[in-house]
Structure formats: C-alpha cells, structure tokens
Amino acid sequence: RRFLVVTALFAAPGLFAVAFTGRHELHAAINAALPVACDPLFRYGTHLADGLVPTGIAVVLLLTSTWRRFLMLGLSTAISALVVQFLKRNVFGDMLRPVEHLASMPELRLIDGVELNHHFSFPSGHSTAAYAMCLALAVLSGRVRWAGWLAVGAAFMAFSRVYLSQHFTEDILAGAFLGTVTAWAVHRWLYGQAMMDRTGLDRRPVGLLAQKK
C-alpha cells in the first residue's frame, strides 16, 4: 500500500502538468530547469530499468527462492514488457520521441554520450519495467519502509527517461501505470486464496530439479 501511495504522490504533479501544459513546453521547461551536474546520475541510473536487471533478479530468485516469489517478479516484468511492446508498435506506433520534435524545442539540451531513440515513444518501456520490478520487489520484501524507497527508486528510473530526452512526461506516466497495474494483478492472483492453497508454489525450483535427478 505504501508503494501505491508514494507512486500516487509522484504521479499527481506530473498528471497535472500534462493536463495543463503543452507537451513541448513541459519537456523544454523540465530540460531547462535541471542542473548539468545530474547528467551522470541519470545517464547511468536509467540502465537499472533495462531488461537485464529484472531478468538477473528473476534468475537469482529461481535459483535461491520459491516458485511463487520467482513468478511474482518474473510474470510482473514479462507480462508488462509484452503489453508495452504491443502498445508501442501496434497501437501508438506513430508516437515519436523528443529528438524528433527539436524544431518545436530548439533550446533543448541533449546529454553527451546518450544515443537517442527516435520512434515508439508511448508508453515508456523503461518506466513500465521500473514500476513492475519495484512493486514486485516491494511485495517480496514484505517491509513497509522498503516499499516506500522502492517507489522512489521506480520514480527515479522513470524520470531519467525524461531527463535524457528519451521520452515525454506522458510516456513515463503511462508506463508507470502499466507496470504498477500489471504487478498488482499478478500479486492478487499469486497471493489470492485459490493460489495460496497450491503449496507447490512454495517449493524451491532448484530443490525440485534435484529431487527429480
């Protein structure tokens, strides 16, 4: 619950800004307001939401934890990734990235060393992955304090996409919503009464493989 509250607190100003400010004006204003000193932080921090990170965590859970915990993270990130790619390429395929709008934002400062993407802007895949992964980790941690910090981490990873001019604000908000809803739905399914009765999900995958041998 704390994860959702913190997420809502971060999302509310963004939603307000998107509703009452033009896309180009908002992006240019954010770009102009942020200090150059933050460039390395966001340039490297954005990679925490790359597909390799949740994949790596899922592999660790597969080797060290239970099927239920592995599936909580694995399904949350995998399903949300499939949905976001479908939306990007089949529903919102004509949505272009900020670099394609430079004519409307001539003063935009681009970050050195960042290879900018040009197409498939909406929704943000990194933002989706960040929120799906972090909400799943919040569930697995079982600690209220960690849930709040994980929500902050997800917001940081999502915002890095705007900072780097890889996405507009509405892109990351949509990704945050998609990732959060997917992880929430997976949690409701895996930890609902019907699935909690399936004790096989609380066994260790590696242990099962060892028994079969």
Backbone bond lengths (Angstrom), bond angles and torsions (degrees), N, CA, C in turn:
res aa  C-N    CA-C-N  psi(-1)  N-CA   C-N-CA  omega(-1)  CA-C   N-CA-C  phi
1 R - - - 1.464 - - 1.526 111.05 -
2 R 1.338 116.97 -40.30 1.463 118.67 179.60 1.527 110.95 -62.46
3 F 1.327 116.92 -37.94 1.459 120.42 177.78 1.526 109.95 -56.66
4 L 1.317 117.16 -45.28 1.461 121.30 -178.49 1.524 111.28 -67.05
5 V 1.325 116.97 -37.74 1.469 120.42 179.40 1.523 110.88 -65.30
6 V 1.335 116.47 -47.82 1.465 120.31 179.60 1.522 110.33 -63.60
7 T 1.316 117.12 -39.75 1.465 121.03 177.96 1.521 110.83 -61.15
8 A 1.322 116.58 -43.22 1.465 120.51 179.05 1.526 111.34 -63.59
9 L 1.330 116.87 -38.19 1.464 120.73 179.48 1.525 111.37 -64.86
10 F 1.325 116.73 -36.91 1.459 120.30 177.77 1.529 111.38 -75.11
11 A 1.325 116.54 -35.76 1.463 120.35 -175.10 1.526 112.87 -76.04
12 A 1.326 117.31 -32.07 1.465 120.85 -174.51 1.528 113.48 -56.38
13 P 1.345 119.74 -49.94 1.469 118.82 178.22 1.526 112.37 -62.14
14 G 1.331 116.78 -36.92 1.457 120.13 178.78 1.515 112.01 -64.69
15 L 1.322 116.50 -43.17 1.463 120.61 178.10 1.520 111.18 -63.16
16 F 1.330 115.92 -41.32 1.465 120.58 178.61 1.524 110.46 -62.48
17 A 1.337 115.94 -44.99 1.467 120.46 -179.18 1.522 111.34 -64.17
18 V 1.323 116.65 -41.83 1.469 120.40 179.67 1.523 110.78 -64.70
19 A 1.326 116.11 -37.87 1.463 120.69 -177.27 1.523 112.74 -69.86
20 F 1.332 117.12 -31.37 1.461 119.58 -172.54 1.527 114.26 -117.46
21 T 1.329 117.36 7.31 1.464 120.79 179.62 1.521 109.26 -133.51
22 G 1.319 116.59 143.20 1.450 120.16 177.18 1.518 111.37 -64.97
23 R 1.319 116.06 151.47 1.465 120.79 -177.50 1.516 112.09 -56.37
24 H 1.322 117.24 -49.00 1.463 120.91 -177.50 1.523 111.64 -68.90
25 E 1.318 116.60 -41.14 1.460 120.42 -179.22 1.526 110.97 -63.65
26 L 1.322 116.63 -42.11 1.463 120.61 -179.85 1.523 110.81 -65.77
27 H 1.323 116.76 -45.43 1.463 119.49 -178.36 1.526 110.92 -64.57
28 A 1.322 116.51 -42.33 1.465 120.22 179.66 1.524 111.29 -64.91
29 A 1.335 116.77 -38.03 1.465 120.62 -179.98 1.526 111.04 -66.49
30 I 1.321 117.06 -43.23 1.468 120.70 177.62 1.518 110.03 -63.10
31 N 1.313 116.20 -44.08 1.461 121.83 -178.86 1.524 111.45 -60.60
32 A 1.327 116.68 -41.35 1.463 121.03 -177.29 1.524 112.36 -74.78
33 A 1.329 117.22 -25.02 1.466 120.56 -174.34 1.520 113.75 -84.58
34 L 1.312 118.07 -16.78 1.465 120.63 -173.17 1.521 111.93 -92.64
35 P 1.340 117.50 137.87 1.465 121.81 -176.86 1.525 112.62 -74.82
36 V 1.325 115.34 147.33 1.468 121.57 179.49 1.526 110.96 -61.82
37 A 1.325 116.87 -29.20 1.465 121.32 -177.78 1.525 112.61 -59.35
38 C 1.325 116.93 -21.89 1.469 120.37 -179.19 1.526 112.96 -83.27
39 D 1.319 117.16 -6.38 1.471 120.14 -175.62 1.526 113.48 -52.57
40 P 1.351 119.45 -51.97 1.472 119.27 -178.23 1.533 112.71 -61.59
41 L 1.336 116.31 -38.01 1.461 120.62 -178.22 1.523 110.96 -59.37
42 F 1.321 116.21 -47.87 1.459 119.87 -177.69 1.525 112.15 -80.04
43 R 1.314 116.33 -32.12 1.465 119.74 -179.99 1.520 111.28 -61.79
44 Y 1.329 116.52 -41.97 1.464 119.87 -179.10 1.530 112.11 -92.26
45 G 1.320 116.21 -32.29 1.463 119.59 -179.03 1.514 113.51 -64.92
46 T 1.328 116.45 -28.24 1.468 119.91 -178.99 1.520 112.30 -61.71
47 H 1.337 117.08 -24.95 1.465 120.60 -177.69 1.525 112.84 -72.13
48 L 1.334 116.96 -11.58 1.462 119.81 175.87 1.524 111.29 -64.56
49 A 1.333 116.28 -21.08 1.465 120.51 179.47 1.523 112.23 -100.44
50 D 1.332 116.92 8.77 1.464 119.78 173.35 1.524 109.46 -66.06
51 G 1.300 116.53 158.15 1.458 120.16 -178.83 1.509 114.47 -60.80
52 L 1.340 117.33 -26.04 1.460 120.16 -177.29 1.526 112.67 -66.14
53 V 1.325 117.18 -32.38 1.471 120.02 -176.83 1.532 111.54 -67.92
54 P 1.351 119.49 -55.50 1.467 117.65 177.36 1.525 112.77 -62.71
55 T 1.336 116.58 -31.86 1.467 119.13 177.07 1.521 110.66 -63.70
56 G 1.333 116.11 -43.74 1.460 120.54 178.87 1.514 112.20 -62.69
57 I 1.342 116.14 -42.47 1.467 119.74 179.13 1.528 110.29 -65.00
58 A 1.339 116.04 -40.06 1.466 119.97 179.15 1.528 111.10 -62.22
59 V 1.319 117.03 -39.81 1.467 120.87 178.54 1.527 110.28 -63.66
60 V 1.335 116.38 -41.90 1.470 120.16 178.19 1.531 110.24 -61.29
61 L 1.330 116.53 -43.20 1.466 120.07 178.89 1.526 111.14 -65.03
62 L 1.317 116.40 -37.84 1.462 120.38 178.67 1.523 111.26 -61.64
63 L 1.320 115.52 -36.53 1.463 120.47 -176.69 1.525 113.69 -85.27
64 T 1.333 116.59 -24.64 1.466 118.83 -171.27 1.523 115.11 -121.04
65 S 1.334 117.68 -13.24 1.462 118.93 -172.95 1.527 110.98 -124.94
66 T 1.333 116.45 -157.63 1.467 121.57 -176.12 1.523 111.44 -97.69
67 W 1.338 114.42 165.97 1.462 119.51 176.32 1.534 110.89 -58.11
68 R 1.323 117.08 -41.40 1.463 120.17 -176.45 1.527 111.07 -62.07
69 R 1.316 116.84 -45.02 1.460 120.68 -178.70 1.537 110.60 -69.45
70 F 1.315 116.16 -39.59 1.465 119.85 176.61 1.527 110.84 -61.91
71 L 1.326 116.45 -45.47 1.463 120.32 -178.80 1.525 111.97 -68.13
72 M 1.333 117.76 -31.50 1.457 120.55 178.41 1.519 110.39 -57.72
73 L 1.303 116.48 -48.29 1.465 119.96 179.84 1.525 111.28 -79.26
74 G 1.330 116.42 -44.76 1.457 119.96 -175.75 1.515 113.27 -62.37
75 L 1.331 117.11 -46.91 1.459 120.22 -179.75 1.525 112.00 -69.84
76 S 1.321 117.01 -39.32 1.471 120.27 179.96 1.519 111.21 -58.33
77 T 1.319 116.19 -47.76 1.464 119.83 -176.81 1.526 111.85 -77.59
78 A 1.325 117.38 -38.17 1.465 119.93 -177.72 1.528 111.72 -69.69
79 I 1.325 117.26 -46.96 1.467 120.13 -179.41 1.520 110.87 -63.96
80 S 1.328 116.56 -45.16 1.470 119.30 -179.73 1.518 111.12 -63.74
81 A 1.338 117.35 -34.96 1.467 120.63 178.56 1.523 110.86 -66.15
82 L 1.323 116.98 -42.03 1.464 120.44 178.89 1.526 111.18 -64.73
83 V 1.321 116.14 -42.91 1.467 120.16 -179.29 1.522 110.96 -64.84
84 V 1.336 117.03 -44.69 1.460 119.55 -176.95 1.524 111.09 -66.65
85 Q 1.321 117.55 -36.74 1.458 119.58 178.11 1.527 111.46 -68.81
86 F 1.321 116.70 -36.61 1.464 119.68 175.89 1.530 110.64 -62.83
87 L 1.331 116.17 -45.74 1.462 120.14 -179.81 1.521 111.39 -63.93
88 K 1.331 116.48 -44.23 1.466 121.13 -179.45 1.525 111.64 -57.26
89 R 1.315 116.01 -46.13 1.457 120.80 -168.48 1.526 114.36 -95.06
90 N 1.314 117.51 -21.79 1.460 119.37 -174.37 1.523 114.71 -116.75
91 V 1.317 117.13 -22.74 1.463 119.97 -178.53 1.527 111.65 -110.20
92 F 1.337 116.12 -45.00 1.467 120.67 -178.08 1.530 111.09 -117.22
93 G 1.312 116.66 37.18 1.458 121.45 -175.36 1.513 115.35 -63.57
94 D 1.335 116.72 -19.00 1.465 119.64 -178.73 1.531 112.91 -92.05
95 M 1.312 117.63 4.02 1.468 120.84 -179.89 1.528 109.47 -81.42
96 L 1.329 116.26 118.34 1.461 122.03 -175.72 1.527 111.93 -95.78
97 R 1.324 115.63 153.99 1.467 122.23 -179.92 1.532 110.62 -75.35
98 P 1.340 116.95 165.78 1.471 120.89 -178.66 1.521 115.06 -53.96
99 V 1.340 118.01 -35.67 1.464 120.16 -177.40 1.526 111.50 -61.86
100 E 1.321 117.40 -23.62 1.461 121.29 178.30 1.529 111.87 -81.39
101 H 1.328 116.55 -2.74 1.467 120.95 -178.60 1.530 111.51 -115.39
102 L 1.315 117.19 22.54 1.470 120.44 -176.21 1.523 112.56 -60.74
103 A 1.307 117.55 -28.51 1.465 120.31 179.11 1.525 110.86 -62.05
104 S 1.318 116.76 -30.05 1.468 121.47 178.84 1.521 112.36 -91.39
105 M 1.335 116.38 -9.20 1.468 121.29 179.56 1.529 108.69 -135.73
106 P 1.323 118.22 65.38 1.475 121.36 -173.09 1.523 114.37 -63.81
107 E 1.330 118.04 -23.08 1.465 120.93 -178.05 1.524 112.80 -92.89
108 L 1.322 117.57 7.52 1.460 120.93 -176.26 1.524 111.19 -62.11
109 R 1.333 115.46 129.95 1.471 120.48 178.28 1.520 108.92 -94.30
110 L 1.324 115.67 120.84 1.459 121.06 178.96 1.523 109.68 -96.64
111 I 1.316 116.35 149.10 1.460 122.09 -175.40 1.523 110.03 -87.22
112 D 1.316 116.22 127.77 1.465 121.05 179.17 1.529 110.82 -60.64
113 G 1.328 115.28 138.10 1.456 120.48 175.73 1.513 115.30 84.25
114 V 1.326 117.49 -0.18 1.466 121.14 -179.81 1.525 109.11 -99.77
115 E 1.313 116.17 120.29 1.465 121.10 177.60 1.525 108.49 -83.15
116 L 1.316 115.74 112.29 1.458 120.73 -173.84 1.526 111.84 -85.07
117 N 1.320 114.93 137.69 1.461 121.17 173.69 1.524 109.07 -85.62
118 H 1.319 116.52 155.81 1.464 120.60 -174.28 1.527 113.70 -113.40
119 H 1.312 117.49 -25.13 1.463 120.11 -172.35 1.532 111.40 -125.91
120 F 1.336 114.99 173.31 1.473 122.63 176.47 1.526 111.62 55.34
121 S 1.324 114.85 61.74 1.462 120.44 -174.84 1.529 113.74 -82.94
122 F 1.322 116.99 -33.06 1.476 120.81 -169.81 1.530 111.02 -119.28
123 P 1.341 116.60 128.67 1.469 130.80 -7.33 1.537 110.85 -82.08
124 S 1.310 116.71 173.35 1.464 121.12 179.07 1.529 110.55 -78.02
125 G 1.331 116.14 122.13 1.458 120.57 178.06 1.515 112.69 -68.14
126 H 1.340 116.51 -38.36 1.465 120.10 178.88 1.529 110.92 -64.66
127 S 1.325 116.09 -42.09 1.463 119.84 179.21 1.525 110.58 -64.36
128 T 1.322 116.09 -41.76 1.461 120.75 177.25 1.520 110.83 -59.46
129 A 1.327 116.46 -48.58 1.466 121.37 -179.55 1.519 111.40 -62.70
130 A 1.334 116.47 -41.22 1.463 120.67 -178.29 1.519 111.30 -60.58
131 Y 1.330 116.67 -46.63 1.463 119.49 -176.88 1.523 112.63 -74.95
132 A 1.323 117.41 -37.08 1.466 119.46 176.80 1.521 110.17 -64.00
133 M 1.324 116.23 -45.21 1.459 121.13 -179.32 1.523 111.66 -65.25
134 C 1.322 116.96 -47.53 1.467 119.98 -174.94 1.521 112.79 -70.48
135 L 1.330 118.06 -36.34 1.464 118.94 176.45 1.525 110.05 -68.09
136 A 1.320 117.13 -39.17 1.465 119.98 176.41 1.528 110.60 -61.44
137 L 1.326 116.68 -42.76 1.466 120.38 178.47 1.525 111.32 -65.83
138 A 1.333 116.68 -34.72 1.466 120.10 177.21 1.528 110.32 -63.37
139 V 1.325 115.89 -41.84 1.469 120.26 177.27 1.526 110.37 -62.87
140 L 1.324 116.49 -44.76 1.460 120.97 -176.94 1.527 112.25 -68.62
141 S 1.333 116.40 -32.06 1.470 119.16 -179.02 1.518 111.44 -70.62
142 G 1.336 116.42 -36.73 1.455 120.62 -179.20 1.515 113.85 69.84
143 R 1.329 117.15 13.42 1.464 121.13 -177.64 1.526 110.25 -116.25
144 V 1.318 115.86 126.50 1.459 121.07 -176.30 1.526 111.02 -60.86
145 R 1.325 117.19 -44.33 1.466 120.59 -177.86 1.524 110.81 -61.67
146 W 1.306 117.26 -41.98 1.459 120.96 179.80 1.522 110.81 -64.27
147 A 1.318 116.33 -35.00 1.463 120.25 -179.50 1.524 110.86 -60.15
148 G 1.333 116.17 -42.47 1.460 119.95 178.50 1.514 112.54 -63.55
149 W 1.334 116.19 -44.46 1.468 119.78 -179.75 1.521 111.65 -69.14
150 L 1.311 117.40 -33.67 1.461 119.94 176.57 1.525 110.95 -66.65
151 A 1.327 117.02 -35.03 1.463 120.31 175.84 1.523 110.68 -65.77
152 V 1.333 116.63 -39.15 1.470 120.75 175.89 1.524 109.83 -63.17
153 G 1.327 116.62 -42.68 1.455 120.52 178.57 1.516 112.23 -61.95
154 A 1.324 116.69 -41.26 1.463 120.48 178.04 1.523 110.89 -63.26
155 A 1.335 116.45 -40.94 1.464 120.60 178.38 1.524 111.07 -63.50
156 F 1.330 116.35 -39.95 1.466 120.72 177.63 1.527 111.01 -61.40
157 M 1.320 116.59 -47.79 1.463 120.00 -179.31 1.525 111.31 -63.42
158 A 1.324 116.35 -40.09 1.463 119.87 179.14 1.527 110.90 -66.46
159 F 1.330 116.16 -46.08 1.467 119.53 -177.84 1.522 111.91 -65.17
160 S 1.324 116.94 -27.55 1.468 119.49 179.15 1.517 111.19 -57.90
161 R 1.329 117.04 -28.52 1.463 120.34 -179.28 1.524 111.56 -69.65
162 V 1.320 116.91 -33.57 1.467 120.82 175.29 1.518 109.74 -75.22
163 Y 1.316 116.19 -42.79 1.469 120.52 179.53 1.522 110.81 -56.64
164 L 1.318 117.02 -41.48 1.466 121.74 -178.03 1.527 112.61 -83.64
165 S 1.327 116.81 0.94 1.472 122.77 -177.47 1.527 112.32 60.05
166 Q 1.323 115.05 34.53 1.465 120.00 172.49 1.528 110.82 -89.63
167 H 1.340 115.96 -20.05 1.461 120.33 -178.02 1.524 110.53 -149.31
168 F 1.329 114.86 160.49 1.455 121.63 169.74 1.534 108.42 -88.72
169 T 1.329 115.71 166.66 1.467 120.28 -176.97 1.522 112.31 -60.44
170 E 1.340 117.69 -41.36 1.463 119.35 -179.45 1.526 112.35 -64.19
171 D 1.330 116.42 -26.98 1.466 119.91 178.19 1.526 111.51 -64.86
172 I 1.334 115.52 -44.72 1.471 118.58 -177.16 1.527 111.12 -75.32
173 L 1.328 117.44 -30.52 1.464 119.59 176.84 1.523 110.34 -66.16
174 A 1.327 116.09 -41.93 1.465 119.88 177.77 1.525 110.47 -64.58
175 G 1.325 116.50 -41.13 1.461 120.29 177.84 1.516 111.93 -63.47
176 A 1.330 116.30 -41.61 1.467 120.64 178.60 1.524 110.63 -61.09
177 F 1.318 116.06 -43.02 1.468 120.75 178.88 1.522 110.69 -63.41
178 L 1.317 116.32 -46.56 1.462 120.98 -178.12 1.530 111.73 -63.23
179 G 1.334 116.34 -46.35 1.461 119.88 -179.87 1.515 112.55 -64.32
180 T 1.331 116.08 -41.47 1.464 120.84 -179.60 1.523 111.61 -66.14
181 V 1.321 116.39 -46.40 1.470 120.45 -178.92 1.527 111.04 -63.55
182 T 1.326 116.45 -40.54 1.466 119.60 180.00 1.527 111.09 -63.47
183 A 1.335 116.62 -48.76 1.470 120.09 -179.70 1.525 111.09 -63.86
184 W 1.330 116.69 -38.24 1.469 120.56 178.01 1.529 110.35 -62.99
185 A 1.339 116.98 -42.96 1.464 120.87 -179.78 1.529 111.19 -65.59
186 V 1.323 116.62 -41.34 1.465 120.35 177.87 1.529 110.21 -62.85
187 H 1.323 116.41 -41.06 1.472 120.64 178.51 1.521 111.05 -62.78
188 R 1.327 116.34 -44.91 1.463 120.37 179.85 1.528 111.05 -60.81
189 W 1.325 116.31 -35.99 1.460 120.77 -179.31 1.531 111.48 -75.04
190 L 1.325 116.46 -51.64 1.468 120.85 -175.29 1.526 113.33 -67.95
191 Y 1.338 115.62 -32.74 1.461 119.62 -175.96 1.530 112.19 -107.77
192 G 1.334 116.60 12.89 1.456 120.62 173.41 1.522 110.34 -75.34
193 Q 1.325 116.22 167.57 1.467 120.53 -174.27 1.522 112.58 -58.55
194 A 1.331 116.44 -43.18 1.466 119.78 -176.99 1.522 111.84 -61.32
195 M 1.336 116.49 -43.07 1.463 120.01 -177.93 1.521 112.07 -80.60
196 M 1.325 117.85 -26.35 1.465 119.97 178.27 1.528 110.97 -66.35
197 D 1.331 116.42 -25.02 1.458 120.19 178.52 1.526 112.27 -74.70
198 R 1.309 117.05 -12.44 1.464 120.98 -179.88 1.531 108.94 -87.81
199 T 1.295 115.20 90.39 1.467 120.30 -174.50 1.523 113.04 -66.45
200 G 1.319 117.03 -19.28 1.460 119.33 178.29 1.515 112.48 -61.70
201 L 1.329 116.76 -26.01 1.465 120.49 179.17 1.522 111.95 -70.69
202 D 1.326 116.72 -16.24 1.461 120.22 -179.68 1.529 112.47 -97.88
203 R 1.315 115.35 12.43 1.457 120.04 173.59 1.522 109.74 -93.05
204 R 1.305 114.99 161.61 1.463 120.15 179.93 1.519 110.09 -89.09
205 P 1.320 117.79 128.49 1.466 120.81 179.57 1.519 112.97 -55.50
206 V 1.316 117.17 -43.99 1.465 120.88 -178.82 1.519 110.14 -65.04
207 G 1.333 116.41 -37.46 1.451 120.25 178.10 1.520 111.85 -64.04
208 L 1.343 116.28 -39.64 1.451 120.53 178.63 1.519 111.29 -64.89
209 L 1.320 115.86 -41.66 1.462 119.93 178.71 1.518 110.83 -63.43
210 A 1.327 115.43 -39.31 1.461 119.65 -179.51 1.527 110.67 -65.19
211 Q 1.359 116.57 -37.83 1.451 120.27 -179.67 1.529 111.55 -66.11
212 K 1.342 115.87 -37.12 1.458 120.06 -179.50 1.521 111.46 -65.95
213 K 1.326 116.18 -31.48 1.456 119.25 178.84 1.531 109.93 -71.00
